[in-house]
Structure formats: structure tokens, C-alpha cells
């Protein structure tokens, strides 16, 4: 395949939007460990989860066996506003790097929320509306998920309460205002409006917050508010299911033009983007039909995969949520205030954690300044200002392409460009001014987080 055998941008037709989500768990020999009740240490049942989640989302969360789950017509119609998203041949990046590698990226930033998060937000809002709920609560890190859910709730006329990690609330005021424009209330977390928020503030004065803190507050708010449920933008099985539309479209575009990826790369915080991108390709690998190299890229400041422990842990700092078996840094771990807010989570999806534990994918941790170096390289030739989260994948895609330059290998690399960085200009300003720093937690720092992981043996 030469560099010009395929269009610069591969656009599928509207009719090519997948009509079903793909559930990779159906093809996993080793299923992800179930969520467990923190008091009984028994796997959660449907009725245990009803006070927190919408009924249909619970069914999707617990379904380990159905390979394809039909997408309701109302959700498909909404998808048509911005899907299918393009698979872009990064010709100009290839030229810049002078590499024999072929580089493609699946661009998920071509909607008002600016990221892939809308794929699951609209599904979760739909099921809340169908259940007759008044509203939903959620957390958000960098703001992409909060923005997406605010949009989805506005579409279905639902109330939306967002707890935004404090450091991002302060760093990204415009993202906050987009949420408010769509009718959501936005509260910096940890706050003084919930019992858990007050407790966290007392134990960690002047904390910048974390996704674990914000999750605790959002769950508390949902449970105490009549007609509300909690909705999560990453980590959970149901979210990776909805995000599989990314990988299904990517595979359809590859099949259309005879593209055979060798390496598939995604940024990893909780797992929604990476899990969605790799799911159908991973399914082929699990079934023995094809083989791919999968690389998860995480910040060196929050290295769940590369330095975490595979264990049952709480999904939130306040310990009000179920426990999941995952790669974790400990629910008390507070990441440094790096600028990839969407990747500042202490744990990882149980699905991805099991796949990683089984040796079916690999992980790399990268430092913040090298991420922004890659982001600016990409922006200057490909014409898109990438989100800091997405730029982690760009960093490793460039590294892999440069390896091909050294070896002469003609590999095909696909990475997920999860969204745009136009609300992240404070981060770009710090990088351009030379004031951005790299923080890597010491072993002692991590030990403090590991100390809080409960000793659960099932």
C-alpha cells in the first residue's frame, strides 16, 4: 500500500453507522471479574444496582454473553448528527517524520462536545428518559464527559448535575460554561455541598480533587435525590459497549480500503476511548482470526496500568460505589494536577484490566512535556489542535513511526484522536512558556495509595 492508495479522509456513508454495539466480553475466555458489594463481598445483583443506575444500563453492565446489542432507533438518529466520524490518513505527519509507516487516526472531535464521550452520553440519557427519570448526576475530569452528558440531557429534557474535578473547574472555565449553556449545574469537587465532599476536604485540605472524589459526590447526590440516577463516562462495561461504535466504524473503513493495522493505540484513563477503539479488533484476536499489537498510553503521573496493582478496589474515594477488580493506584491516590484531566483516575476498566493481565495488550506511561511536544508537532501539520488526553496516543504513535524509520518496517498504525483541545489553552500556554513540569510519583507516593486497597480475596 502506498501513501496515496486511500483517500486523505475516509468517510463512511450514513447507512454504514453500526446498528448494534459490540460486547467484547462475549469473546473473552477470562471474563472481567464482577463488581462486588463492599459490605458482603458478593457479586452485585440487578437489584443491588437499581438505586444508582438506570435499569437497562444495569442489564448491559451485567451481560457478559451477548455479542451484539441493538442500538435503539432514537440513539441512531442522534448519532447521524455527527457520525460516521472520519478515519484520517495522516499523510502530512508521515512526511514530517519521514517514516515508511502508514499512520491513520479515528477523529472523534467533530461534534459540539468535542470528544468521543457523546457516544455513550446520548445512550445513557436515552435510557434515563425511557425510565421516566427527572434527571441524572455525574462527574467530569477535563470536562468532555460533563459537556457530552449536558448536551444529551438537554436533548431529552432531563436535569443534569455535574461535579467537576476542582483543578479542571479552575483550569477550564470555558468548558464549564458550555455545560451551563446546555442547562447543567456545575459544582467543583470536592465541594462543601455533600457529606462526602466535606469529609474529603477535611482529610485533604486544599486538595485539587480527583475523579474518585467527584464520583463519590455524584453518587451521593443521585441516591438522595428523588427521580435521579448516576451516570458514568468511563470505566464501566456499559460505557465500553457504547463506545464500541468507534472501533466498529474504524474496522468498516479499514475493510473498505483493505487497510490491515499492525498497531492500534489509544490513550487510557478509565478506558472508554481505548476500549471502544480496540473492541472489534480485539474480538478478532480473541477468536484467533487476526493479530494486532494494542498499546494503552497513560500519563506517567497517574500510571494505573504500568505501576498499579491488579486488585479489587473502590471505584471512588468516598467508598460509596461498588468495588471492581482492576489495575489501581488505590482509591485514596490523588493524582498531580496535570493537564490531561480526563486521564486522572486511580483505576482502569475491568475489561481492559483483564485483557492487560492476560497479556493481550501492552501499556506505556509518558511524561506531560513529551505529550505536548507531540501535540504541537501534530497540530502544525495535520491542522487539528488535539486534546491533551488524545495527545498521549499521538506521542506513542510518533514513537512507533520513528521506530519504523530506524528499522525500515512498513507498519500500519492507527490511533484514536479522542477530541479537540480548544478548551485546553491554559495547558498549551504553560507548555509554550516553558513552565510546564513533569511529575512522576515516587514508589513512596504510590505506596500510600496501595496501603488503602482493601484485602479482598475471592
NORGI-V321255 format. One record per pair of residues at least 4 apart in sequence whose C-alpha atoms are under 6 Angstrom apart, sorted by the first residue. I is the first residue (numbers start at 0). J is the second residue. Records with the same first field share a line. If there is no record, write none. Layout:
I: J, J
This chain:
7: 87, 88
8: 86, 87
9: 85, 86
10: 85
16: 83
18: 70
19: 67, 68, 69, 70
20: 67, 68, 243
21: 66, 67, 243
22: 66, 67, 240
23: 278, 282
24: 63
25: 63, 64, 65, 66
31: 349, 350, 353
32: 324
33: 42
34: 42, 43, 322, 323
35: 40, 41, 42, 43, 321, 322
36: 40, 41, 43, 321
43: 47
51: 228, 229
52: 228, 229
59: 237
60: 236, 237
78: 82
81: 110
85: 106
86: 104, 105
87: 103, 104
88: 103
89: 102, 103
91: 380
93: 97, 98
98: 404
99: 409
100: 400, 409, 410, 411
101: 411
102: 411, 412, 413
103: 413
104: 413, 414, 415
105: 415, 416
106: 416
107: 114, 115, 417, 418
108: 113, 114, 418, 419
112: 146, 147
113: 418, 419
114: 417, 418
115: 417
116: 144, 147
117: 121, 147
119: 238, 241
120: 147, 148
121: 125, 151
124: 151, 152
127: 132
128: 132
132: 226
133: 157, 226, 227
134: 157, 158, 159, 227
135: 159, 227, 228, 229
136: 159, 160, 161, 217, 221, 229
137: 161, 217, 229, 230
138: 161, 162, 163, 213, 214
139: 144, 145, 163
140: 163, 164, 210, 340, 341
141: 167, 340, 341
142: 146, 174
144: 232
145: 149
146: 178
148: 152
149: 178, 181, 183
150: 181
152: 156, 157
153: 181
159: 183
160: 183, 184
161: 184, 185
162: 185, 186, 187, 188, 213
163: 168, 186, 187, 188
164: 187, 188, 208, 209
165: 187, 188, 207, 208
166: 207
167: 171
168: 187
176: 180
178: 183
179: 183
188: 213
189: 196, 208
190: 196
191: 196, 197
199: 203
200: 204
209: 333
210: 344
211: 315, 316
212: 316
214: 315
215: 315, 317
218: 229
221: 227, 228, 229
233: 238, 269, 271
234: 269, 270, 348
239: 271, 274, 275
242: 275
243: 275
245: 275, 276
246: 250, 275, 276, 277, 279
253: 257, 258
260: 411, 412
261: 291, 410, 411
262: 291, 292, 293, 412
263: 293, 413, 414
264: 293, 294, 392, 414
265: 273, 295, 392, 414, 415
266: 295, 296, 297, 391, 392
267: 295, 296, 297
268: 342, 344
269: 347, 348
270: 274, 348
271: 275
274: 278
277: 281
283: 288, 289
284: 288, 289, 290
293: 360
294: 361, 362
295: 362
296: 362, 363, 364, 391, 392
297: 364
298: 364, 365
299: 364, 365, 366, 439
300: 438, 439
301: 334
302: 306
303: 307, 326, 327, 328, 346
304: 326
307: 326, 327, 328
308: 326, 327
309: 325, 326
310: 324, 325
311: 323, 324
312: 322, 323, 452
313: 318, 322, 330
314: 322
315: 330
316: 330, 331
324: 349
325: 347, 349, 352
326: 346, 347, 352
327: 345, 346
328: 345, 448, 449
329: 448, 449, 451, 452
331: 448
332: 448
338: 426
339: 387, 388
348: 352
351: 355
352: 356
354: 359
355: 359, 360
367: 437
370: 390, 391, 394
373: 394
374: 390
377: 381
378: 382, 383, 384
384: 419, 420
385: 419, 420
386: 418, 419, 420
389: 416, 417
403: 407, 408
424: 428
428: 432
429: 434, 435
430: 435
440: 444
